[in-house]
Amino acid sequence: MLRKDLLDIPSLSTDDIHLILDQAVSFKDIFTRSVKKVPALKGKSVLMLFYEPSTRTHSSFEVAAKRLSADVTNFDVPSSSVTKGESVRETIETLQAMRTDFIIVRHKHSGQPAAIAKMTHASVINAGDGAHAHPTQGLLDAFTLREIHPDLNGKKVLLIGDILHSRVARSTTECFLRLGASVGWLAPGSLLPRHAPAGVISFTDYAAAMKWNPCTLYLLRVQMERQDVQYFPSLREYHHVYGITEERLRSIAAAGLHIMHPGPVNRGVELCDGVMDYPLSLINQQVENGIAVRMSVLYSLKPAVG
């Protein structure tokens, strides 16, 4: 696949997606060994440049890089010259002088990782930008679902929650569609984008969405930090109308549906406590698979010569 950057899912061909997921199978096998490292990126440097806080994505990329034997440096934005007004370009020029090979970028502004990619010879991986994209989350979700359903053609996945503000919804939807799955969106009308991608069916009623007969429910976090106005009456009301309550969980279990969530979860909002112990929950599996998929992504990129 050798390319310089990974900025979003649309920039990948379907063959690229299959290659990344197939490679991830081999990388996941490493986790069962006594020594969980390979020398694939020995001597290479990976810089973590997170302008937004993150626990899961940050730690997943860091573990992935270290298991490939890369050297990892964390750029501490809160204590850097960024707080003194240093521009992104000035920061990248400084980092460019350090000859880093990979830069993992998370930023609150959509398009910033793409802009950074044009400023540096290093390979840039988008770890989430605004409400635009989160490509490695989409890939790890596809990998996780493919472990349960090796052939996704005809499988129906229902994404529930804050679709409007979700970069995960955009990237994961694109991955599922490209692998042959059917995708539905369920949310209050105020949290549904005005236009859905071709092939996506939108619902505002939970009962109607369940009659669509999905095999997997993908719950999205309600992103209050990205909402500048009130999109629904209250979190309690949202849980009652769209959340997985204890009663709904019993119906989901009876139907044998899998549940996914990108984390972090909001208990009592998108899901009840019982979901965390639900036998068909894939949430922990997503976390483990994130490391394997990000190893595969790092292995597949080639920094420019410069």
N, C-alpha and C positions, 0 to 999 in steps of 0.2 A: 504494500500500500504506500510505501515511503512518501510522505508529504511533510512539509515543514510544521504546520500548525493544525490544531483541532479547535475550531471556533463555534461550530454548530452542526447539527445533524444534516441539514440540506446540502452542506458542502461535501458530504460523503456519498459515494455511490452505494448501491445495495450490496455490491460485492465487497466494498470496504467494510461495511457493517458486519457481514458474515465473517470476514477475515478476523476482525477484532474479537468477535464473540468466540470463534473457533480457537484462536490463540489463547483466550482467557481460560478455556477448559484445561489446557496444559499447565498454565500458570497456577490454576486452583489446585491441581494435583500436588504442587510443591508444598502446599499447606500441611499435608499429611506426613511430610518427611521430618526427621529429627533436626536437620538443618534446613531452615526455610528460606534460603537465599540462593540466588544464581548470579554469576558474574556478568550478566548481559550488559549492564551499564557501568561496569567498574571503571573508575577514572572520570566519569561524567558528573556534572554538577546540576542540581535541581534547586531552583529558588522558589520559595513559597511567598507570593506577593498578594496578600489578602487585605483589601481595603474595607471589607465587611467581615464581621465576626463569623466564625464557623467552627464547629467541633467535628462533625462526622466527615465532611468533605476534606477538610484540612488534614485530619489524622489519617484518613484513608489514602490520600495521595502521598503523605509522608511515609507511611508503612510500605506502600507499593514501591516507591523509589528506593527505599532502603533494602527491600527484598530483592531488588535488581542490582544491589551493591553500588548505587549512586551515592554521591555526597549530597546531603540536604542542608540548605541554609534557609532559615526563617527570617524574612524581612519584617521587622517590627514596626509597622506603620505608625501606631500611636506615639512611639518615642523617636520617630525619624524626623528628618527635615520637612516631611510632608506637612507636619503640624505648623511649620514656620512659613508655609506658603509655597514650598517647592512644587513645581508642576510635575505631572506624570512624565512628560518628555525629559525633564532634568533628572528625574529618578531613574528612568530607563537608560539614559546616557551614562549615568554612574555605574549602573549594574552591567551595562555593555562592556565597560572597561574591565570588569571582573571576569569576563569571558565565560559567563554561565551558559550552559547548554540548553536548559529547559526552564521556562518560567510558567508557574501555575498561577493564574490570575483570577481573583474574584473582585468584582467591583459593582457598586450600586447603580452605575450608569450603563445602560444598554449600549453595546458597541465599543466599549473601552478596550476589552481584550483584542478586538480586531485592529483598533488603532495602535495598540502597543506592538502587535505582531509586525506592523509596517516599520516600526522604529528599531527593531533588533534582529540580529542574525539568529538569536536563540529560538527554539521551538516554543510557541506559546499555546497553552491549553486553557481554554475557558472553563473556569470552575464555577461559573454562574455570573451573569451580568444583568442587573436590573430584572425586568420581567421578560427578557429576551430569550435566553437559552441556558441550558445546563446539560451539555451533550454527554458527559460521562455518566450522569444520572440516568439519562434516557437509555444509554447502552447497557448499564448494569441492570436496569429494570427489564430490558429485553432479554438479557442473559438469564435472569432469574425466572422469568416466565417461560423461557425456552427449556429450562431444566424440568419444568412441570409438564409442559406441552411441547415436545420436540418439533411438531409441525403446528405453527400458529395460524395457518390458513383456516379461516372460518371461525376461529375463536373470538369471543366477544369480551371486551374489557370495558368496564364502566369506571370512568374517572369522576370522583365526587368531591366537590368543594370549590375553593376559590380559583377557578380557571382563569379569570380575568388577569390576576396579578402573578400567575404562576409560570415561571420559566421552566419548571419541571414538567408541567402539563404540556407545554409546547414541544419540548424535546422528546418526552416519553411517547406522546401521541404520534409524532413523526416516526419514531423507531418502530412502534407497534404496527402502524400502517404499512411501512416499508417491508415488514416481515410477513404481511398477509393477514394480520388480525383486523377485526372490526372494532372501532372505538366509539364509545358513547360518552357524552359529557352530561353530568347532572349537577345543577347548581341553582341558586336563586337567579331569576332573570337579571338582576343587577350585577351578578358575578360571572355572567357568561359573555364572552366576546361577541361583538356584533356579527362577525363572520367566522364560521367554523371552517376548518380545512375540508377539502373535498373528501367525502367518505365518512365524515364524523356526523353522528346524529346527536342532537341536543335535547335534553329533558329538563323540566323544572319541577316535575312531580316524581317523588320517590317510587310510588306504586307503579306508575307507568314505566319508569326505567327498569324496574325489576321484571316486568312482563316482557321486556326485550330479551330476557334470559341470558345475562352475562355469565361467564365462567369465573371471572375475577373482578373484585371490587378494589379500585385503587383510590385510597383516601388521600386528599390533599389538605395540608395545613391551612387554616384561615389566617391569612397574612395581615394582621391588624396594622403592622408597622408600615405597610405599603398602601393602606387605605386612608385617603385624605377626607373622605366623607363616610357617613353611616350607610352601609350597603344592606343591612338587615336589622330588624328591631333589637335583637340582643343575642349574645352567645348562647344563652339558655334556649331561646326560641330556635336558633340555628340547629342546636343539638336535637331538639324535639322533631324538627321537620326534615333535616338532612343527615343528622349524625347516625352512627351505628349504636343504637340503644341496646340494652340487654334483651329486650323483646325482639328487635330486628336481628340481633346476633343469633338467637335461637333459630330463627327462620333461615338465616344464612348457613348455619351449621347443618340444618336438615337438608338443605339443597346442595351441600358439599362445595360451597364456593370458597375460593382462596381470597385472602385479603393482603393488600400491599399498602405501604406508606413510606414516603421518602425520609420522614423524620425531620425535626423532632416532633413528637406527637403532642397534641393538646387534649389531655384526658377531659372528658366531660364536654368536649366541643365536637370534634369530628368522630370521636369514638369513646366508648365506655371502657372501664378498666378490664372487663372480661376479654376484650380483643387481644390484649397482651399475652393471655394464656391460651388463646384459641389455637387448636392443633393445626389448622390450615392457614395460619398466619405466616407470611413469607418475609416479615419485617426484618428479623435477624439474619435471614438468608440474604436479603438485599445488602446488608452491611458487609457480610463476608465476601459476597460476590463483587462488591465495589472495589475491593483491593485487587482481585484478579483482573477485572476489566481495566482498571487504571494501570496495572502493570502492562497489559497488552497494548494500551494506548501509548504509553511511554516508549515501549519497544518498537512501535510502528512508526514513530516520527523521526525525522532526520533534520537536525539543525542546519541552517545555511552556512556555507563557508565564508568566513569574513574575519 
